[in-house]
Amino acid sequence: MQALNLDYMVGLVPVLLGYLPLTLGMAAAGMVCALILSCGLAVIRVSRLPVLNQAAQLFISFFRGTPLLVQLFLFYYGLPQFLSFLVSINGVTATIMGLTLHFSAYMAESIRAAITGIDRSQTEAAQSIGMTNAQTMRRIILPQATRVATPTLMNYFIDMIKSTSLAFTLGVTELMGATQKEAASSFLYFEAFLVVALIYWIIVEALSWCQKRLEKRLNRAYQR
């Protein structure tokens, strides 16, 4: 049985960490865009706006019902055949687009559930003092729904970070792409992929700790 090459693994860590900002940057950009889009979709679904509601349902159904990898290939390889302005799109942009659209479909349903879970009496109370539907949503409903949805949204962000590993299929040299290249050049596949697995694990554990702290802070005002 061959022993692990610990020297190689230790030396590989700083190399891979150099690609970590790109990985986290793609996930952060995708999360921000997905959060904005999912809030819009959730409001449309709750308000049941004609036509827009059906369009939102179709959007959510498609992006929840197809694999992320297929969607990435569709944006990067497929759409430029029909939309000429997408010919110049690079792998990073395609990845952010894919993460945004894919995860916004899931996040929209989580936010919608959080919104509908707010007691109806609060909406009625806001309207009784003259608030419009938009003001009620912005000042009363969404702040409370944010607290409810935060744990789920944090979990989606963690999944998004792990999903950036698919970007290497589009030629992006991020954390996983760099690992693939290092492993191919050294033939130490187990060591290389073990190192990257540990890096992802540490990132997820750090975010999970932050999530628990954030939940505790958000729930502080509701504790008796």
N, C-alpha and C positions, 0 to 999 in steps of 0.2 A: 504493500500500500504506500502510495506516494504521500510524503508529508507536505503540509501547506507551506508555501513560500511566503513566510511572514514579512521578510524584508521587502519583497515586491508589493505586498498588500499595504504596508506602511508607506512606501514611496508613492503608491498610487493615490492615496487619499488627497494630498494637496493638488494633484493633477486634476482629479475629478471635481474638487471643490471650486476650481476655477471656472467650471461650467454651471455651478449652482445658481449664480445670479440670473442667467438666462432662463433656467428652469423656473425659478420663483417669479421672475418677471412675466413670463408667459402666463403662469397660473394667476398672478395678481391682476394682470390686464384682463384676462378672461373672466375672472370673478367680478370685477367692477362692471364690465359690460353686461355680464349675465344678470347681475343684480338689478341693474337699471331696466333691462329688457323684461326680466321676470316680474318685476313690480308692475310694469305696464300691462303685461299679459294677465296677471292676477286681478288687477282692477277691472279689466275688460270682462274677465270671466265672472267676477262677483256682480258687476253691474249689468251683465247680460245684454250688452249693447248689440243691436241687430247687425248682422253681417260680420262685424268685428269679432263677436263671440264665436261664431262658426269658424272664422279664419284662425282664431287663437286655438280652438280645439283641434283643428287640422294640423297646425304647427306643432302643438304639444304631442299629438299622436304620432306624427312622423319622426320627430327627433327623440322621442322616448322609445319608439318601436324599431329603430335601426341602430346598428353598432356605431360607436364613435369612429372606429377605424374606417368604416365605409364612408362616413360623412367627410372625414379628412381627405380621403382619396377623391371624393366627389368635388370638393372645393378646389383641390390643388390640381387634379388631372382632368376632371370632367367638365366643370363649368367654363374654363377658358376656351373650350371648343365652340361654345355658343355665345359667350360674352367676351368680346375681344379685349375689353379693358382689364380683364382679370388675368391676361397672359403674363403680365409683369409681376403678379403676386408671388411672394416668396414663401418659403416653408414656415417661417415664424408667423407671418400674418395669417396664413391658412390655418395654422394650429390654433391661434387665438380665436379666429372665426369659428372653428369647429368646437372649441371648448365653450365659447359664448353661447352658441345656438343649442348645443347638446344639453348643457347643464341648466340653461335658462328654462328649458321645458320642464325639468324636474323641480327646479326651485319655484317656478310659477305655481305649481300645484301645492307645494308646501306653504307658500305665502297665502294662497287662496284659502287653504284650510285654517291658517292662523287668523285670517281676517274674519271668516265665517264663524270662528269659535268665540269671537268677542260678543258679549251679551248684547242683544238687540236693544235693551233698555238704554244703553249708553248712546246709541244712535238717536233714539227717540228724544232723549234728554237734550242732546246737542241741537237737534232740530227745533225743539221747543223754545230755545233761547235765540233762535234766528240764524243758526249756522246753515250754510248751504251744504249740499252733499260733498262737494270738493273740500270745504273747510273741515267737515266732520271726518272725512277720510284722512286728511293730512294731519289734523291736530289731535284727534281722539283715537281713531281706529289703528292707523299705521304704527304709531309709537308703541301701542300695546301688542300689536301683531309682531312687531320686530323682536320683542322680548321672547315671545313664544316660539318664533321661527329661528332664532339665533343658533340654538344647538344643531338643528338640521342643516342650516346654511353653512356652519362651520364644518360639518361632516362633508358637505359637497365640496368645500374648498380643499379639504384634505384629499378627497377623491380626484379633484382637478389636478393637484400637484402630481399625484401618481399617474394620472392620464397623460401628462406631458411627455411621459416616456414613449408614447406613440409617435412623437414628433420626429424621431430618428428615421421613421419610414418615409418621411418627406425630405430627407436629406439634411435635417437640422442637427447640428452637433451640440446637443444639450447634454445633460447628465448621462442619460442612457446611451445616446449616440457616441459620446466620448468613451464610455465603457466598452461599447461594442468594438470600437477601433483599437483601444488598448488591448483588449482580449485577443483580437485577431492578429495583432503584431507580436504578442508575447506567447500565444497559445496557452496561457494560464487562464482558461475560461472560468473555472470554479472560483479562483481567488478574486478575479476581477468582478464577477457578478455578485460574489459574497460581499465585497466592499461596497458596491453600489446599493445592495439591499440594506446593509447596515446604515448607510447614509439616509436613505429614504425612511427607514425605521426611526432613526433619531429625529428627523424632521417632523414626522407624524406624532411622535411622542411629545415633542416640544409644543406643537400646535394643540394637542389634546390637553396638555397642562394649561395652556393659555385659555382654551375653551372653558375649562372648569372654573378658572378664575373669573372669566367674563360672565359666565352664568351666575356665579355667586354674587357678583357685583350687581347684575341686572335684577336679581331676585331680592336684593337687600331691602328695597322699599316695600316689598310685599310680604315680608316676614313679620310675624307678630312676636 
